[in-house]
Amino acid sequence: MSGTASQLPAYKGLRGEVLLELKRAQPRTAKQLADTLGVSPNAVRHHLKELEAESLIAYGREQRGVGAPTFAYRLSAAGEALFPRAYEATLTELLERVTEKAGRGAAVELFRDHYRELTHRVSAELEGKGAPERVALVARLMSEQGYMADWREAAGAFRLAEHNCAIRAVAERFPEVCAAEEQFLRDVLGAAVERRTHITSGCNACEYAITFGARSPGECA
């Protein structure tokens, strides 16, 4: 069981699906993309060639197992820029000004206030919902905010992945926002939440492990 991220509005059809798939997991070969998207490798290569011509993707040779090297594709800086950034530059500048005038703690408190308000806003909608419904609703909420989130369940455990950081420059300057987001997920889901991968560390996604009926690391009995 899983949820999916919304499509890029400027790129419809297979071309948009290729960009989204590269955003979810890169680098990817033409064959991997074709298998995932359920189309022929030739169809994928046609769009890869056009996306490369637009400087939205780049490729390199990779050795995968036995045999000749293969081409593997990833988003270029221009391709990454297609995905939402939620007024990133303006927000970063404003937070820097708050830090200069009132200290870093004042800027960090703004993040916490934001997530407290968000928790209050969605708590009523989550009330009485089962675990899959709660995770699905939170994934949808994060996608609406530009995080391109999806989720899956396996053996009673959940994974929530955000494939795009809508405020990456902010998160790199103020890593406390990531801690505030993780605490928000614990509060709103009522579950143990642990971040396993992090976009700012070079991973393809921020992925959280979610376990209902368990305490979060460091939480007292």
CYANA upper distance limits for C-alpha pairs under 8 A (distance plus 0.5 A):
  1 MET  CA    151 TRP  CA      8.39
  1 MET  CA    152 ARG  CA      5.93
  1 MET  CA    153 GLU  CA      6.27
  2 SER  CA    136 ALA  CA      8.32
  2 SER  CA    150 ASP  CA      7.16
  2 SER  CA    151 TRP  CA      5.43
  2 SER  CA    152 ARG  CA      4.71
  2 SER  CA    153 GLU  CA      7.33
  3 GLY  CA    136 ALA  CA      7.03
  3 GLY  CA    139 ALA  CA      7.93
  3 GLY  CA    149 ALA  CA      8.38
  3 GLY  CA    150 ASP  CA      5.26
  3 GLY  CA    151 TRP  CA      5.75
  3 GLY  CA    152 ARG  CA      7.44
  4 THR  CA    149 ALA  CA      7.50
  4 THR  CA    150 ASP  CA      5.45
  4 THR  CA    151 TRP  CA      7.96
  5 ALA  CA    143 SER  CA      6.88
  5 ALA  CA    148 MET  CA      5.44
  5 ALA  CA    149 ALA  CA      6.13
  5 ALA  CA    150 ASP  CA      6.41
  6 SER  CA    143 SER  CA      7.70
  6 SER  CA    148 MET  CA      7.29
  7 GLN  CA     11 TYR  CA      8.44
  7 GLN  CA     12 LYS  CA      8.14
  7 GLN  CA     16 GLY  CA      7.39
  7 GLN  CA     17 GLU  CA      7.88
  7 GLN  CA     20 LEU  CA      7.73
  8 LEU  CA     12 LYS  CA      7.56
  8 LEU  CA     16 GLY  CA      6.65
  8 LEU  CA     20 LEU  CA      8.03
  8 LEU  CA     83 PHE  CA      8.03
 10 ALA  CA     16 GLY  CA      8.42
 11 TYR  CA     15 ARG  CA      6.78
 11 TYR  CA     16 GLY  CA      5.01
 12 LYS  CA     16 GLY  CA      5.53
 12 LYS  CA     17 GLU  CA      8.12
 13 GLY  CA     17 GLU  CA      6.92
 14 LEU  CA     18 VAL  CA      6.63
 14 LEU  CA     44 VAL  CA      8.39
 14 LEU  CA     47 HIS  CA      8.16
 15 ARG  CA     19 LEU  CA      6.99
 15 ARG  CA     47 HIS  CA      6.34
 15 ARG  CA     48 LEU  CA      8.49
 15 ARG  CA     51 LEU  CA      8.37
 16 GLY  CA     20 LEU  CA      6.70
 17 GLU  CA     21 GLU  CA      6.54
 17 GLU  CA     37 LEU  CA      8.12
 18 VAL  CA     22 LEU  CA      6.70
 18 VAL  CA     33 LEU  CA      7.56
 18 VAL  CA     44 VAL  CA      8.18
 18 VAL  CA     47 HIS  CA      8.40
 18 VAL  CA     48 LEU  CA      8.42
 19 LEU  CA     23 LYS  CA      6.69
 19 LEU  CA     75 LEU  CA      7.99
 19 LEU  CA     79 GLY  CA      8.26
 20 LEU  CA     24 ARG  CA      6.74
 21 GLU  CA     25 ALA  CA      6.68
 21 GLU  CA     26 GLN  CA      8.41
 21 GLU  CA     33 LEU  CA      7.83
 22 LEU  CA     26 GLN  CA      5.61
 22 LEU  CA     27 PRO  CA      7.34
 22 LEU  CA     28 ARG  CA      7.24
 22 LEU  CA     73 TYR  CA      8.14
 22 LEU  CA     74 ARG  CA      6.51
 22 LEU  CA     75 LEU  CA      7.01
 23 LYS  CA     74 ARG  CA      8.45
 23 LYS  CA     75 LEU  CA      7.54
 23 LYS  CA     80 GLU  CA      8.23
 23 LYS  CA    163 HIS  CA      7.02
 23 LYS  CA    164 ASN  CA      8.06
 23 LYS  CA    204 ASN  CA      7.71
 24 ARG  CA    163 HIS  CA      6.01
 24 ARG  CA    204 ASN  CA      6.99
 24 ARG  CA    205 ALA  CA      7.63
 25 ALA  CA    204 ASN  CA      6.57
 26 GLN  CA     73 TYR  CA      7.47
 26 GLN  CA     74 ARG  CA      5.89
 26 GLN  CA     75 LEU  CA      8.30
 26 GLN  CA    204 ASN  CA      7.52
 27 PRO  CA     72 ALA  CA      5.96
 27 PRO  CA     73 TYR  CA      5.53
 27 PRO  CA     74 ARG  CA      5.26
 28 ARG  CA     32 GLN  CA      6.54
 28 ARG  CA     33 LEU  CA      6.96
 28 ARG  CA     72 ALA  CA      5.55
 28 ARG  CA     73 TYR  CA      5.73
 28 ARG  CA     74 ARG  CA      7.25
 29 THR  CA     33 LEU  CA      6.76
 29 THR  CA     70 THR  CA      7.86
 29 THR  CA     71 PHE  CA      6.53
 29 THR  CA     72 ALA  CA      4.90
 29 THR  CA     73 TYR  CA      6.51
 30 ALA  CA     34 ALA  CA      6.56
 30 ALA  CA     41 PRO  CA      6.47
 30 ALA  CA     44 VAL  CA      6.75
 30 ALA  CA     45 ARG  CA      6.77
 30 ALA  CA     71 PHE  CA      8.25
 30 ALA  CA     72 ALA  CA      7.80
 30 ALA  CA     73 TYR  CA      8.25
 31 LYS  CA     35 ASP  CA      6.57
 31 LYS  CA     41 PRO  CA      6.07
 32 GLN  CA     36 THR  CA      6.67
 33 LEU  CA     37 LEU  CA      6.52
 33 LEU  CA     41 PRO  CA      8.29
 33 LEU  CA     44 VAL  CA      7.58
 34 ALA  CA     38 GLY  CA      6.20
 34 ALA  CA     39 VAL  CA      5.57
 34 ALA  CA     40 SER  CA      6.11
 34 ALA  CA     41 PRO  CA      5.65
 34 ALA  CA     43 ALA  CA      8.40
 34 ALA  CA     44 VAL  CA      6.55
 35 ASP  CA     39 VAL  CA      7.23
 35 ASP  CA     40 SER  CA      8.30
 39 VAL  CA     43 ALA  CA      7.17
 39 VAL  CA     44 VAL  CA      7.76
 40 SER  CA     44 VAL  CA      7.10
 41 PRO  CA     45 ARG  CA      6.58
 42 ASN  CA     46 HIS  CA      6.73
 43 ALA  CA     47 HIS  CA      7.27
 44 VAL  CA     48 LEU  CA      6.61
 45 ARG  CA     49 LYS  CA      6.53
 46 HIS  CA     50 GLU  CA      7.06
 47 HIS  CA     51 LEU  CA      6.54
 48 LEU  CA     52 GLU  CA      6.49
 48 LEU  CA     57 ILE  CA      8.19
 49 LYS  CA     53 ALA  CA      6.74
 50 GLU  CA     54 GLU  CA      6.88
 51 LEU  CA     55 SER  CA      6.85
 51 LEU  CA     56 LEU  CA      5.90
 51 LEU  CA     57 ILE  CA      6.49
 52 GLU  CA     56 LEU  CA      6.27
 52 GLU  CA     57 ILE  CA      5.58
 52 GLU  CA     58 ALA  CA      6.80
 55 SER  CA     76 SER  CA      7.37
 55 SER  CA     78 ALA  CA      7.27
 55 SER  CA     79 GLY  CA      7.98
 56 LEU  CA     75 LEU  CA      6.57
 56 LEU  CA     76 SER  CA      5.80
 56 LEU  CA     77 ALA  CA      7.86
 56 LEU  CA     78 ALA  CA      5.83
 56 LEU  CA     79 GLY  CA      4.67
 56 LEU  CA     80 GLU  CA      8.35
 57 ILE  CA     73 TYR  CA      7.20
 57 ILE  CA     74 ARG  CA      6.12
 57 ILE  CA     75 LEU  CA      4.81
 57 ILE  CA     76 SER  CA      5.14
 57 ILE  CA     78 ALA  CA      8.37
 57 ILE  CA     79 GLY  CA      6.62
 58 ALA  CA     73 TYR  CA      6.24
 58 ALA  CA     74 ARG  CA      6.08
 58 ALA  CA     75 LEU  CA      6.64
 58 ALA  CA     76 SER  CA      6.12
 59 TYR  CA     71 PHE  CA      6.75
 59 TYR  CA     72 ALA  CA      5.92
 59 TYR  CA     73 TYR  CA      4.81
 59 TYR  CA     74 ARG  CA      6.70
 60 GLY  CA     71 PHE  CA      6.06
 60 GLY  CA     72 ALA  CA      6.11
 60 GLY  CA     73 TYR  CA      7.23
 61 ARG  CA     69 PRO  CA      6.34
 61 ARG  CA     70 THR  CA      5.93
 61 ARG  CA     71 PHE  CA      5.18
 61 ARG  CA     72 ALA  CA      6.74
 62 GLU  CA     69 PRO  CA      5.75
 62 GLU  CA     70 THR  CA      5.91
 62 GLU  CA     71 PHE  CA      6.71
 62 GLU  CA     72 ALA  CA      6.96
 63 GLN  CA     67 GLY  CA      8.35
 63 GLN  CA     68 ALA  CA      7.52
 63 GLN  CA     69 PRO  CA      4.98
 63 GLN  CA     70 THR  CA      6.89
 64 ARG  CA     69 PRO  CA      7.22
 64 ARG  CA     70 THR  CA      7.79
 75 LEU  CA     79 GLY  CA      5.55
 75 LEU  CA     80 GLU  CA      6.47
 76 SER  CA     80 GLU  CA      6.70
 77 ALA  CA     81 ALA  CA      6.73
 78 ALA  CA     82 LEU  CA      7.30
 79 GLY  CA     83 PHE  CA      8.25
 81 ALA  CA     85 ARG  CA      8.36
 83 PHE  CA    146 GLY  CA      8.23
 83 PHE  CA    164 ASN  CA      7.58
 83 PHE  CA    166 ALA  CA      8.37
 84 PRO  CA    146 GLY  CA      5.84
 84 PRO  CA    147 TYR  CA      8.19
 84 PRO  CA    164 ASN  CA      8.15
 84 PRO  CA    165 CYS  CA      8.50
 84 PRO  CA    166 ALA  CA      6.05
 85 ARG  CA    146 GLY  CA      7.62
 85 ARG  CA    165 CYS  CA      7.62
 85 ARG  CA    166 ALA  CA      4.59
 85 ARG  CA    167 ILE  CA      6.02
 85 ARG  CA    168 ARG  CA      7.94
 86 ALA  CA    145 GLN  CA      8.19
 86 ALA  CA    146 GLY  CA      7.53
 86 ALA  CA    166 ALA  CA      5.91
 86 ALA  CA    167 ILE  CA      6.75
 87 TYR  CA     91 LEU  CA      6.54
 87 TYR  CA    167 ILE  CA      8.26
 88 GLU  CA     92 THR  CA      6.58
 88 GLU  CA    166 ALA  CA      7.80
 88 GLU  CA    167 ILE  CA      5.76
 88 GLU  CA    168 ARG  CA      7.93
 88 GLU  CA    169 ALA  CA      7.09
 88 GLU  CA    170 VAL  CA      7.29
 89 ALA  CA     93 GLU  CA      6.72
 89 ALA  CA    169 ALA  CA      8.00
 90 THR  CA     94 LEU  CA      6.72
 91 LEU  CA     95 LEU  CA      6.66
 91 LEU  CA    170 VAL  CA      7.89
 92 THR  CA     96 GLU  CA      6.68
 92 THR  CA    169 ALA  CA      7.54
 92 THR  CA    170 VAL  CA      5.92
 93 GLU  CA     97 ARG  CA      6.89
 94 LEU  CA     98 VAL  CA      6.82
 95 LEU  CA     99 THR  CA      6.62
 95 LEU  CA    107 ALA  CA      6.32
 96 GLU  CA    100 GLU  CA      6.73
 96 GLU  CA    107 ALA  CA      8.45
 97 ARG  CA    101 LYS  CA      6.73
 98 VAL  CA    102 ALA  CA      6.19
 98 VAL  CA    103 GLY  CA      7.31
 98 VAL  CA    104 ARG  CA      8.05
 98 VAL  CA    106 ALA  CA      7.37
 98 VAL  CA    107 ALA  CA      6.40
 99 THR  CA    103 GLY  CA      4.75
 99 THR  CA    104 ARG  CA      5.10
 99 THR  CA    105 GLY  CA      8.05
 99 THR  CA    106 ALA  CA      7.21
 99 THR  CA    107 ALA  CA      6.33
100 GLU  CA    104 ARG  CA      8.21
102 ALA  CA    106 ALA  CA      6.41
102 ALA  CA    107 ALA  CA      8.44
103 GLY  CA    107 ALA  CA      7.59
104 ARG  CA    108 VAL  CA      6.79
105 GLY  CA    109 GLU  CA      6.60
106 ALA  CA    110 LEU  CA      7.13
107 ALA  CA    111 PHE  CA      7.64
108 VAL  CA    112 ARG  CA      7.17
108 VAL  CA    174 PHE  CA      8.10
108 VAL  CA    176 GLU  CA      6.97
108 VAL  CA    177 VAL  CA      7.56
109 GLU  CA    113 ASP  CA      6.57
110 LEU  CA    114 HIS  CA      6.68
111 PHE  CA    115 TYR  CA      6.90
111 PHE  CA    177 VAL  CA      6.42
111 PHE  CA    180 ALA  CA      7.14
112 ARG  CA    116 ARG  CA      6.57
112 ARG  CA    177 VAL  CA      8.32
112 ARG  CA    180 ALA  CA      6.38
113 ASP  CA    117 GLU  CA      6.66
114 HIS  CA    118 LEU  CA      6.72
115 TYR  CA    119 THR  CA      6.47
115 TYR  CA    180 ALA  CA      7.54
115 TYR  CA    181 GLU  CA      7.50
115 TYR  CA    184 PHE  CA      6.40
116 ARG  CA    120 HIS  CA      6.77
116 ARG  CA    184 PHE  CA      7.84
117 GLU  CA    121 ARG  CA      6.66
118 LEU  CA    122 VAL  CA      6.83
119 THR  CA    123 SER  CA      6.34
119 THR  CA    184 PHE  CA      7.28
119 THR  CA    187 ASP  CA      7.70
119 THR  CA    188 VAL  CA      6.15
120 HIS  CA    124 ALA  CA      8.11
122 VAL  CA    126 LEU  CA      6.83
122 VAL  CA    188 VAL  CA      8.14
123 SER  CA    127 GLU  CA      6.66
123 SER  CA    188 VAL  CA      6.93
126 LEU  CA    134 ARG  CA      6.50
126 LEU  CA    137 LEU  CA      8.28
129 LYS  CA    133 GLU  CA      6.40
129 LYS  CA    134 ARG  CA      6.56
130 GLY  CA    134 ARG  CA      6.69
131 ALA  CA    135 VAL  CA      6.79
131 ALA  CA    189 LEU  CA      8.47
131 ALA  CA    212 PHE  CA      7.76
132 PRO  CA    136 ALA  CA      6.55
132 PRO  CA    153 GLU  CA      8.27
133 GLU  CA    137 LEU  CA      6.57
134 ARG  CA    138 VAL  CA      6.79
134 ARG  CA    189 LEU  CA      6.91
135 VAL  CA    139 ALA  CA      6.59
135 VAL  CA    151 TRP  CA      7.78
135 VAL  CA    158 PHE  CA      8.47
135 VAL  CA    160 LEU  CA      8.07
135 VAL  CA    189 LEU  CA      7.64
136 ALA  CA    140 ARG  CA      6.68
136 ALA  CA    150 ASP  CA      8.40
136 ALA  CA    151 TRP  CA      7.45
137 LEU  CA    141 LEU  CA      6.70
138 VAL  CA    142 MET  CA      6.69
139 ALA  CA    143 SER  CA      6.64
139 ALA  CA    149 ALA  CA      5.80
139 ALA  CA    150 ASP  CA      6.25
139 ALA  CA    151 TRP  CA      7.27
139 ALA  CA    160 LEU  CA      7.57
140 ARG  CA    144 GLU  CA      6.69
140 ARG  CA    149 ALA  CA      7.50
140 ARG  CA    150 ASP  CA      8.28
141 LEU  CA    145 GLN  CA      7.07
142 MET  CA    146 GLY  CA      7.10
142 MET  CA    147 TYR  CA      5.97
142 MET  CA    148 MET  CA      7.52
142 MET  CA    149 ALA  CA      6.60
142 MET  CA    162 GLU  CA      8.40
143 SER  CA    147 TYR  CA      5.34
143 SER  CA    148 MET  CA      5.01
143 SER  CA    149 ALA  CA      5.58
143 SER  CA    150 ASP  CA      8.46
144 GLU  CA    148 MET  CA      8.31
145 GLN  CA    166 ALA  CA      7.96
146 GLY  CA    164 ASN  CA      7.55
146 GLY  CA    165 CYS  CA      7.98
146 GLY  CA    166 ALA  CA      5.95
147 TYR  CA    162 GLU  CA      5.91
147 TYR  CA    163 HIS  CA      6.83
147 TYR  CA    164 ASN  CA      5.22
147 TYR  CA    165 CYS  CA      6.00
147 TYR  CA    166 ALA  CA      6.14
148 MET  CA    162 GLU  CA      6.07
148 MET  CA    163 HIS  CA      5.85
148 MET  CA    164 ASN  CA      6.01
149 ALA  CA    160 LEU  CA      7.50
149 ALA  CA    161 ALA  CA      5.93
149 ALA  CA    162 GLU  CA      4.72
149 ALA  CA    163 HIS  CA      6.58
149 ALA  CA    164 ASN  CA      8.21
150 ASP  CA    160 LEU  CA      6.46
150 ASP  CA    161 ALA  CA      5.99
150 ASP  CA    162 GLU  CA      7.18
151 TRP  CA    158 PHE  CA      7.62
151 TRP  CA    159 ARG  CA      5.98
151 TRP  CA    160 LEU  CA      4.91
151 TRP  CA    161 ALA  CA      6.58
152 ARG  CA    158 PHE  CA      6.27
152 ARG  CA    159 ARG  CA      5.92
152 ARG  CA    160 LEU  CA      7.32
153 GLU  CA    157 ALA  CA      6.15
153 GLU  CA    158 PHE  CA      4.97
153 GLU  CA    159 ARG  CA      6.94
154 ALA  CA    158 PHE  CA      6.91
156 GLY  CA    211 THR  CA      8.31
157 ALA  CA    209 ALA  CA      7.96
157 ALA  CA    210 ILE  CA      6.79
157 ALA  CA    211 THR  CA      6.01
157 ALA  CA    212 PHE  CA      8.18
158 PHE  CA    209 ALA  CA      6.50
158 PHE  CA    210 ILE  CA      5.50
158 PHE  CA    211 THR  CA      6.99
159 ARG  CA    207 GLU  CA      7.22
159 ARG  CA    208 TYR  CA      6.11
159 ARG  CA    209 ALA  CA      5.40
159 ARG  CA    210 ILE  CA      6.53
160 LEU  CA    207 GLU  CA      6.15
160 LEU  CA    208 TYR  CA      5.66
160 LEU  CA    209 ALA  CA      7.24
160 LEU  CA    210 ILE  CA      7.95
161 ALA  CA    205 ALA  CA      6.61
161 ALA  CA    206 CYS  CA      6.13
161 ALA  CA    207 GLU  CA      4.73
161 ALA  CA    208 TYR  CA      6.80
162 GLU  CA    205 ALA  CA      5.89
162 GLU  CA    206 CYS  CA      5.63
162 GLU  CA    207 GLU  CA      6.83
163 HIS  CA    204 ASN  CA      6.91
163 HIS  CA    205 ALA  CA      4.92
163 HIS  CA    206 CYS  CA      7.11
164 ASN  CA    199 ILE  CA      8.44
164 ASN  CA    205 ALA  CA      7.26
165 CYS  CA    199 ILE  CA      7.64
167 ILE  CA    171 ALA  CA      6.70
168 ARG  CA    172 GLU  CA      6.64
168 ARG  CA    200 THR  CA      7.66
169 ALA  CA    173 ARG  CA      6.79
170 VAL  CA    174 PHE  CA      6.20
170 VAL  CA    175 PRO  CA      8.26
170 VAL  CA    177 VAL  CA      8.43
171 ALA  CA    175 PRO  CA      5.37
171 ALA  CA    176 GLU  CA      7.92
171 ALA  CA    177 VAL  CA      6.52
171 ALA  CA    178 CYS  CA      7.04
171 ALA  CA    200 THR  CA      7.95
172 GLU  CA    200 THR  CA      6.98
175 PRO  CA    179 ALA  CA      7.52
176 GLU  CA    180 ALA  CA      6.70
177 VAL  CA    181 GLU  CA      6.70
178 CYS  CA    182 GLU  CA      6.78
179 ALA  CA    183 GLN  CA      6.73
180 ALA  CA    184 PHE  CA      6.59
181 GLU  CA    185 LEU  CA      6.83
182 GLU  CA    186 ARG  CA      7.00
182 GLU  CA    193 VAL  CA      7.45
182 GLU  CA    194 GLU  CA      7.94
182 GLU  CA    195 ARG  CA      7.77
183 GLN  CA    187 ASP  CA      6.67
184 PHE  CA    188 VAL  CA      6.48
185 LEU  CA    189 LEU  CA      6.26
185 LEU  CA    190 GLY  CA      8.38
185 LEU  CA    191 ALA  CA      8.44
185 LEU  CA    193 VAL  CA      7.38
186 ARG  CA    190 GLY  CA      6.00
186 ARG  CA    191 ALA  CA      5.88
186 ARG  CA    192 ALA  CA      6.50
186 ARG  CA    193 VAL  CA      6.16
186 ARG  CA    216 SER  CA      8.32
187 ASP  CA    191 ALA  CA      7.96
190 GLY  CA    212 PHE  CA      7.70
191 ALA  CA    210 ILE  CA      6.95
191 ALA  CA    211 THR  CA      6.18
191 ALA  CA    212 PHE  CA      5.07
191 ALA  CA    213 GLY  CA      6.92
191 ALA  CA    214 ALA  CA      7.00
191 ALA  CA    215 ARG  CA      7.52
191 ALA  CA    216 SER  CA      7.78
192 ALA  CA    210 ILE  CA      6.16
192 ALA  CA    211 THR  CA      5.62
192 ALA  CA    212 PHE  CA      6.75
192 ALA  CA    213 GLY  CA      8.09
192 ALA  CA    214 ALA  CA      6.09
192 ALA  CA    215 ARG  CA      5.61
192 ALA  CA    216 SER  CA      4.59
192 ALA  CA    217 PRO  CA      8.00
193 VAL  CA    208 TYR  CA      6.88
193 VAL  CA    209 ALA  CA      6.16
193 VAL  CA    210 ILE  CA      5.16
193 VAL  CA    211 THR  CA      7.11
193 VAL  CA    216 SER  CA      6.47
194 GLU  CA    208 TYR  CA      5.91
194 GLU  CA    209 ALA  CA      5.72
194 GLU  CA    210 ILE  CA      7.21
194 GLU  CA    216 SER  CA      7.81
194 GLU  CA    217 PRO  CA      8.14
195 ARG  CA    206 CYS  CA      7.59
195 ARG  CA    207 GLU  CA      6.32
195 ARG  CA    208 TYR  CA      4.80
195 ARG  CA    209 ALA  CA      6.82
196 ARG  CA    206 CYS  CA      7.82
196 ARG  CA    207 GLU  CA      6.00
196 ARG  CA    208 TYR  CA      6.10
196 ARG  CA    209 ALA  CA      7.21
197 THR  CA    201 SER  CA      8.31
197 THR  CA    203 CYS  CA      6.75
197 THR  CA    205 ALA  CA      7.03
197 THR  CA    206 CYS  CA      5.55
197 THR  CA    207 GLU  CA      5.62
197 THR  CA    208 TYR  CA      7.84
198 HIS  CA    202 GLY  CA      7.40
198 HIS  CA    203 CYS  CA      6.07
198 HIS  CA    204 ASN  CA      8.22
198 HIS  CA    205 ALA  CA      6.57
198 HIS  CA    206 CYS  CA      4.83
198 HIS  CA    207 GLU  CA      7.34
199 ILE  CA    203 CYS  CA      5.17
199 ILE  CA    204 ASN  CA      6.35
199 ILE  CA    205 ALA  CA      5.67
199 ILE  CA    206 CYS  CA      5.88
215 ARG  CA    219 GLU  CA      6.50
215 ARG  CA    220 CYS  CA      8.41
215 ARG  CA    221 ALA  CA      8.36
